[in-house]
Amino acid sequence: MTDELTQWLRAQLDGDERIARGAGGKWIEFPGTDWVNTAPTTEWRPSGSDHHVAVVALDSDRAHIVAWDPARVLREIHAKRQILEAHGRLDVGEFCSTCDAPSGIPGRPVGCDTLRLLALPYTNRPGYRQEWRP
């Protein structure tokens, strides 16, 4: 069962990586004007690209876009994959080799807490199982 959780998590990270790479890597900010409200806005485009990605008028939206820059998302995916590798190995007796948490034993949670927590942001995606919920 832990193998299924690990494989499913890898697939989610692969999908996130495809989306982040498709977004163009590092984004840069271009000042603009909102054509509806004529309010100052910011346009976000991938570096070296002329196509429009997003126009935002609210500082909170700009802050969110900066925080979720595709380059940052790719770094997070890399870190999550390292965590997944460290916690995806089972020792004899179905214990996580990193945190010694039992896994796959009847009556015990599937996956160590770390794997189950990594899966939590993806609960809305197909294939997520309620038994993985921490």
Contact map, one row per residue, 1 for C-alpha under 8 A:
11111000000000000000000000000000000000000000000000000000000000000000000000000000000000000000000000000001000001100000000000000000000000
11111100000000000000000000000000000000000000000000000000000000000000000000000000000000010000000000000011000001100000000000000000000000
11111110000000000000000000000000000000000000000000000000000000000000000000000000000000010000000000000000000000000000000000000000000000
11111111000000000000000000000000000000000000000000000000000000000000000000000000000000000000000000000000000000000000000000000000000000
11111111100000000000000000000000000000000000000000000000000000000000000000000000000000000000000000000000000001100010000000000000000100
01111111110000000000000000000000000000000000000000000000000000000000000000000000000100010000000000000000000000000010000000000000000000
00111111111000000000000000000000000000000000000000000000000000000000000000000000000000000000000000000000000000000000000000000000000000
00011111111100000000000000000000000000000000000000000000000000000000000000000000000000000000000000000000000000000000000000000011000000
00001111111110000000000000000000000000000000000000000000000000000000000000000000000000000000000000000000000000000000011000000000000000
00000111111111000000000000000000000000000000000000000000000000000000000000000000100000000000000000000000000000000000000000000000000000
00000011111111100000000000000000000000000000000000000000000000000000000000000000000000000000000000000000000000000000000000000000000000
00000001111111110000000000000000000000000000000000000000000000000000000000000000000000000000000000000000000000000000000001000000000000
00000000111111111000000000000000000000000000000000000000000000000000000000001000100000000000000000000000000000000000000000000000000000
00000000011111111100000000000000000000000000000000000000000000000000000000000000000000000000000000000000000000000000000000000000000000
00000000001111111110000000000000000000000000000000000000000000000000000000000000000000000000000000000000000000000000000000000000000000
00000000000111111111000000000000000000000000000000000000000000000000000000001000000000000000000000000000000000000000000000000000000000
00000000000011111111100000000000000000000000000000000000000000000000000011001000000000000000000000000000000000000000000000000000000000
00000000000001111111110000000000000000000000000000000000000000000000000000000000000000000000000000000000000000000000000000000000000000
00000000000000111111111000000000000000000000000000000000000000000000000000000000000000000000000000000000000000000000000000000000000000
00000000000000011111111110000000000000000000000000000000000000000000011011000000000000000000000000000000000000000000000000000000000000
00000000000000001111111110000000000000000000000000000000000000000000010001000000000000000000000000000000000000000000000000000000000000
00000000000000000111111110000000000000000000000000000000000000000000000000000000000000000000000000000000000000000000000000000000000000
00000000000000000011111110000000000000000000010000000000000000000000010000000000000000000000000000000000000000000000000000000000000000
00000000000000000001111111100000000000000000011000000000000000000000010000000000000000000000000000000000000000000000000000000000000000
00000000000000000001111111100000000000000000011000000000000000000000111000000000000000000000000000000000000000000000000000000000000000
00000000000000000000000111110000000000000000011000000000000000000000111000000000000000000000000000000000000000000000000000000000000000
00000000000000000000000111111000000000000001111000000000000000000000110000000000000000000000000000000000000000000000000000000000000000
00000000000000000000000001111100000000000001111000000000000000000000000000000000000000000000000000000000000000000000000000000000000000
00000000000000000000000000111110000000000111100000000000000000000000000000000000000000000000000000000000000000000000000000000000000000
00000000000000000000000000011111000000000111100000000000000000000000000000000000000000000000000000000000000000000000000000000000000000
00000000000000000000000000001111100000011110000000000000000000000000000000000000000000000000000000000000000000000000000000000000000000
00000000000000000000000000000111110000011110000000000000000000000000000000000000000000000000000000000000000000000000000000000000000000
00000000000000000000000000000011111001111100000000000000000000000000000000000000000000000000000000000000000000000000000000000000000000
00000000000000000000000000000001111111111000000000000010100000000000000000000000000000000000000000000000000000000000000000000000000000
00000000000000000000000000000000111111100000000000000000000000000000000000000000000000000000000000000000000000000000000000000000000000
00000000000000000000000000000000011111000000000000000000000000000000000000000000000000000000000000000000000000000000000000000000000000
00000000000000000000000000000000011111100000000000000000000000000000000000000000000000000000000000000000000000000000000000000000000000
00000000000000000000000000000000111111110000000000000000000000000000000000000000000000000000000000000000000000000000000000000000000000
00000000000000000000000000000000111011111000000000000000100000000000000000000000000000000000000000000000000000000000000000000000000000
00000000000000000000000000000011110001111100000000000000100000000000000000000000000000000000000000000000000000000000000000000000000000
00000000000000000000000000000011110000111110000000000011110000000000000000000000000000000000000000000000000000000000000000000000000000
00000000000000000000000000001111100000011111000000000011100001000000000000000000000000000000000000000000000000000000000000000000000000
00000000000000000000000000001111000000001111100000011111000000000000000000000000000000000000000000000000000000000000000000000000000000
00000000000000000000000000111100000000000111110000011110000000000000000000000000000000000000000000000000000000000000000000000000000000
00000000000000000000000000111100000000000011111011111100000000000000000000000000000000000000000000000000000000000000000000000000000000
00000000000000000000001111110000000000000001111110001000000000000000000000000000000000000000000000000000000000000000000000000000000000
00000000000000000000000111110000000000000000111110000000000000000000000000000000000000000000000000000000000000000000000000000000000000
00000000000000000000000000000000000000000000011111000000000000000000000000000000000000000000000000000000000000000000000000000000000000
00000000000000000000000000000000000000000000111111100000000000000000000000000000000000000000000000000000000000000000000000000000000000
00000000000000000000000000000000000000000000100111110000000000000000000000000000000000000000000000000000000000000000000000000000000000
00000000000000000000000000000000000000000000100011111000000000000000000000000000000000000000000000000000000000000000000000000000000000
00000000000000000000000000000000000000000011100001111110000000000000000000000000000000000000000000000000000000000000000000000000000000
00000000000000000000000000000000000000000011110000111110000000000000000000000000000000000000000000000000000000000000000000000000000000
00000000000000000000000000000000000000000011100000011111000000000000000000000000000000000000000000000000000000000000000000000000000000
00000000000000000000000000000000010000001111000000011111100000000000000000000000000000000000000000000000000000000000000000000000000000
00000000000000000000000000000000000000001110000000000111111011000000000000000000000000000000000000000000000000000000000000000000000000
00000000000000000000000000000000010000111100000000000011111011000000000000000000000000000000000000000000000000000000000000000000000000
00000000000000000000000000000000000000001000000000000001111111000000000000000000000000000000000000000000000000000000000000000000000000
00000000000000000000000000000000000000000000000000000001111111100000000000000000000000000000000000000000000000000000000000000000000000
00000000000000000000000000000000000000000000000000000000011111110000000000000000000000000000000000000000000000000000000000000000000000
00000000000000000000000000000000000000000000000000000001111111111000000000000000000000000000000000000000000000000000000000000000000000
00000000000000000000000000000000000000000100000000000001111111111100000000000000000000000000000000000000000000000000000000000000000000
00000000000000000000000000000000000000000000000000000000001111111110000000000000000000000000000000000000000000000000000000000000000000
00000000000000000000000000000000000000000000000000000000000111111111000000000000000000000000000000000000000000000000000000000000000000
00000000000000000000000000000000000000000000000000000000000011111111100000000000000000000000000000000000000000000000000000000000000000
00000000000000000000000000000000000000000000000000000000000001111111100000000000000000000000000000000000000000000000000000000000000000
00000000000000000000000000000000000000000000000000000000000000111111100100000000000000000000000000000000000000000000000000000000000000
00000000000000000000000000000000000000000000000000000000000000011111110110000000000000000000000000000000000000000000000000000000000000
00000000000000000000000011100000000000000000000000000000000000001111111110000000000000000000000000000000000000000000000000000000000000
00000000000000000001101111100000000000000000000000000000000000000001111111000000000000000000000000000000000000000000000000000000000000
00000000000000000001000011000000000000000000000000000000000000000000111111100000000000000000000000000000000000000000000000000000000000
00000000000000000000000000000000000000000000000000000000000000000011111111110000000000000000000000000000000000000000000000000000000000
00000000000000001001000000000000000000000000000000000000000000000001111111111000000000000000000000000000000000000000000000000000000000
00000000000000001001100000000000000000000000000000000000000000000000011111111100000000000000000000000000000000000000000000000000000000
00000000000000000000000000000000000000000000000000000000000000000000001111111110000000000000000000000000000000000000000000000000000000
00000000000000000000000000000000000000000000000000000000000000000000000111111111000000000000000000000000000000000000000000000000000000
00000000000010011000000000000000000000000000000000000000000000000000000011111111100000000000000000000000000000000000000000000000000000
00000000000000000000000000000000000000000000000000000000000000000000000001111111110000000000000000000000000000000000000000000000000000
00000000000000000000000000000000000000000000000000000000000000000000000000111111111000000000000000000000000000000000000000000000000000
00000000000000000000000000000000000000000000000000000000000000000000000000011111111100000000000000000000000000000000010000000000000000
00000000010010000000000000000000000000000000000000000000000000000000000000001111111110000000000000000000000000000000000000000000000000
00000000000000000000000000000000000000000000000000000000000000000000000000000111111111000000000000000000000000000000000000000000000000
00000000000000000000000000000000000000000000000000000000000000000000000000000011111111100000000000000000000000000000000000000000000000
00000100000000000000000000000000000000000000000000000000000000000000000000000001111111110000000000000000000000000010000000000000000000
00000000000000000000000000000000000000000000000000000000000000000000000000000000111111111000000000000000000000000000000000000000000000
00000000000000000000000000000000000000000000000000000000000000000000000000000000011111111000000011000000000000000000000000000000000000
00000000000000000000000000000000000000000000000000000000000000000000000000000000001111111100000111100000000000010110000000000000000000
01100100000000000000000000000000000000000000000000000000000000000000000000000000000111111100000110000000000000000010000000000000000000
00000000000000000000000000000000000000000000000000000000000000000000000000000000000011111110000111000000000000000000000000000000000000
00000000000000000000000000000000000000000000000000000000000000000000000000000000000000111111111110000000000000000000000000000000000000
00000000000000000000000000000000000000000000000000000000000000000000000000000000000000001111111110000000000000000000000000000000000000
00000000000000000000000000000000000000000000000000000000000000000000000000000000000000000111111000000000000000000000000000000000000000
00000000000000000000000000000000000000000000000000000000000000000000000000000000000000000111111000000100000000000000000000000000000000
00000000000000000000000000000000000000000000000000000000000000000000000000000000000000000111111100000111100000000000000000000000000000
00000000000000000000000000000000000000000000000000000000000000000000000000000000000000000111111110011110000000000000000000000000000000
00000000000000000000000000000000000000000000000000000000000000000000000000000000000000111110011111111110000000110000000000000000000000
00000000000000000000000000000000000000000000000000000000000000000000000000000000000001111110001111110000000000000000000000000000000000
00000000000000000000000000000000000000000000000000000000000000000000000000000000000001101000000111110000000000000000000000000000000000
00000000000000000000000000000000000000000000000000000000000000000000000000000000000000100000000111111000000000010000000000000000000000
00000000000000000000000000000000000000000000000000000000000000000000000000000000000000000000001111111100000000000000000000000000000000
00000000000000000000000000000000000000000000000000000000000000000000000000000000000000000000001100111110000000011000000000000000000000
00000000000000000000000000000000000000000000000000000000000000000000000000000000000000000000111100011111100110110000000000000000000000
01000000000000000000000000000000000000000000000000000000000000000000000000000000000000000000011100001111100111110000000000000000000000
11000000000000000000000000000000000000000000000000000000000000000000000000000000000000000000010000000111110111100000000000000000000000
00000000000000000000000000000000000000000000000000000000000000000000000000000000000000000000010000000111111111000000000000000000000000
00000000000000000000000000000000000000000000000000000000000000000000000000000000000000000000000000000001111100000000000000000000000000
00000000000000000000000000000000000000000000000000000000000000000000000000000000000000000000000000000000111110000000000000000000000000
00000000000000000000000000000000000000000000000000000000000000000000000000000000000000000000000000000111111111000000000000000000000000
00000000000000000000000000000000000000000000000000000000000000000000000000000000000000000000000000000111101111110000000000000000001100
11001000000000000000000000000000000000000000000000000000000000000000000000000000000000000000000000000011100111110001000000000000001100
11001000000000000000000000000000000000000000000000000000000000000000000000000000000000000000000100000111000011111111000000000000000100
00000000000000000000000000000000000000000000000000000000000000000000000000000000000000100000000100101110000011111111000000000000000000
00000000000000000000000000000000000000000000000000000000000000000000000000000000000000000000000000001000000000111111100000000000000001
00000000000000000000000000000000000000000000000000000000000000000000000000000000000000100000000000000000000000111111110000000000000000
00001100000000000000000000000000000000000000000000000000000000000000000000000000000100110000000000000000000000111111111000000000000000
00000000000000000000000000000000000000000000000000000000000000000000000000000000000000000000000000000000000001111111111100000000000111
00000000000000000000000000000000000000000000000000000000000000000000000000000000000000000000000000000000000000001111111110000000000011
00000000100000000000000000000000000000000000000000000000000000000000000000000001000000000000000000000000000000000111111110000000000000
00000000100000000000000000000000000000000000000000000000000000000000000000000000000000000000000000000000000000000011111111100000000110
00000000000000000000000000000000000000000000000000000000000000000000000000000000000000000000000000000000000000000001111111100000000011
00000000000000000000000000000000000000000000000000000000000000000000000000000000000000000000000000000000000000000000111111110000000000
00000000000100000000000000000000000000000000000000000000000000000000000000000000000000000000000000000000000000000000001111111001000000
00000000000000000000000000000000000000000000000000000000000000000000000000000000000000000000000000000000000000000000001111111001100000
00000000000000000000000000000000000000000000000000000000000000000000000000000000000000000000000000000000000000000000000011111101000000
00000000000000000000000000000000000000000000000000000000000000000000000000000000000000000000000000000000000000000000000001111111000000
00000000000000000000000000000000000000000000000000000000000000000000000000000000000000000000000000000000000000000000000000011111000000
00000001000000000000000000000000000000000000000000000000000000000000000000000000000000000000000000000000000000000000000000001111100000
00000001000000000000000000000000000000000000000000000000000000000000000000000000000000000000000000000000000000000000000001111111110100
00000000000000000000000000000000000000000000000000000000000000000000000000000000000000000000000000000000000000000000000000100011111110
00000000000000000000000000000000000000000000000000000000000000000000000000000000000000000000000000000000000000000000000000000001111110
00000000000000000000000000000000000000000000000000000000000000000000000000000000000000000000000000000000000011000000000000000000111110
00001000000000000000000000000000000000000000000000000000000000000000000000000000000000000000000000000000000011100001001000000001111111
00000000000000000000000000000000000000000000000000000000000000000000000000000000000000000000000000000000000000000001101100000000111111
00000000000000000000000000000000000000000000000000000000000000000000000000000000000000000000000000000000000000001001100100000000000111
